[in-house]
Amino acid sequence: MSTVDSQATYSLEPLVQAVVHGTNGLFQGTSTPTITADARIKSRSTNIATKYRDEYMFTRELPRGAENPGTQPVGPSTSTQLTLASAKPVAHITNVDEEVQKVLDGLSGKQSKTRAAKKVKQPTRDLVLAAADKASRQLNDDQATAAAAGQHMVRKRNYEPVKPEWHAPWRMMRVISGHIGWVRSLAVEPGNKWFASGSVDRTIKIWDLASGTLKLTLTGHISPVRGLAVSARHPYLFSCGEDKQVKCWDLETNKVVRQYHGHLSGVYTLALHPVLDLLVTGGRDSVVRVWDIRTKQQVHVLAGHKSTISSVQCQEADPQVISASMDSTVRLWDLAAGKSMTTLTHHKKSVRALALHPTQFGFASASSDNVKQWRCPKGEFVQNFDEGNGSIINSLAVNSDGVVFEGADNGSMRFCDWKSGHCFQETETIVQPGSLDSEAGIFCSTFDQTGFRLITGEADKTIKIWKEDDEATEDSHPIDFRPSLSRRRH
């Protein structure tokens, strides 16, 4: 039986090979070559040799310039360099294929007969010395270049906080009643004898600054009066309101002599140019309009803000017009060209107030996130004032002594030092008896021409006058200055 089976197996094998050969010829055109055991071993050896070259080729040689035994490692840290004692000489690793074969022989566990592989030409002593000399020159050139570049680097100075100046605390001096609505605007005349106030009751009242008595009431607006300005060159009082009207009052006749038409919505703020006969207004239509006082014509329409204009300021030198908006930006305008010079985007929330320093060439802007100080003419950021309680700051005022007043929507009052930004007094306003606690809000504020009196218009329908405490000294009210180790750069 075994003889018959072996004969059958011997007779079927050629037949199977013939069928496979015919099938390959039919579908591929050529027969598939048979992979022998030697071919598999050679393929595996090639695979291992390739991995060995890829992983260890660059770690078996010394760094450039370190072939000489007398050369010391060069670099920022000697702990990361290879020592010459543990490194292998260059002449011992030039036969790369021979070492690869040693690894293959160790993996296979037998001595290979292919030890006579193609050898790389071993470099001579002159070639090695020339290569080392070239690497040394390249290293010296790199070090010289790095040293030259380091000469232009300036070490960053450590932050040294500015020590604040001492200021006397402020206290309330007088309360003036007369309006029947929120007091939204204030203006002091250049002679420092009287001041004007505009209210939600649509009236403008003139008050005596020394005694606080009412002198005159002007009516003509049909909506809340949001802005006031007194001219130092003409006997004019300018007012603007939510009724889209901008009026010019003649203080000799106490009547309106000019009206400036052009705003498409309520007018929230205005400012007079100190030298030119120009009036600047801004409001809900998101544009700043520049008017000729005499001809009532629009000189410029400064467009660029994307939300309500909350405050505008004018000064003699560029930027002659500065505007703050509810879009959380402050813009510096070129009045001659009628274009924006700089846009300050440091604030993260609506900017509701601006204040120019009377003597220094700078200004401050107030938002609910913080109060920032800027330097003109380019609008360079100077510093942040001490952070408050996060309330909405509606008003900002600065006097010549460097006292910065911040009036907030919840009635909080903060007095800061202009030089250092340090808050030396933080208090709250006192509401009129009979008023609600929710009416403790400050909408507007201004210093008089001397800077010794502060006037605030508040939500309890009163006007309050504040002054410095005459009895305060540096011993009775010392400076509580606690500087931080870091400084915000924006």
PyMOL commands that set and color helices and strands:
alter all, ss='L'
color gray80, all
select helices_A, chain A and resi 2-27+37-56+78-80+90-92+96-108+125-150+437-439
alter helices_A, ss='H'
color red, helices_A
select strands_A, chain A and resi 170-177+183-188+194-199+203-208+214-219+225-230+236-241+246-250+255-260+267-272+278-283+287-292+298-303+309-314+321-325+330-334+339-344+351-356+362-367+371-375+380-384+393-398+403-408+412-417+423-428+442-447+453-458+462-468
alter strands_A, ss='S'
color yellow, strands_A
deselect
rebuild
show_as cartoon
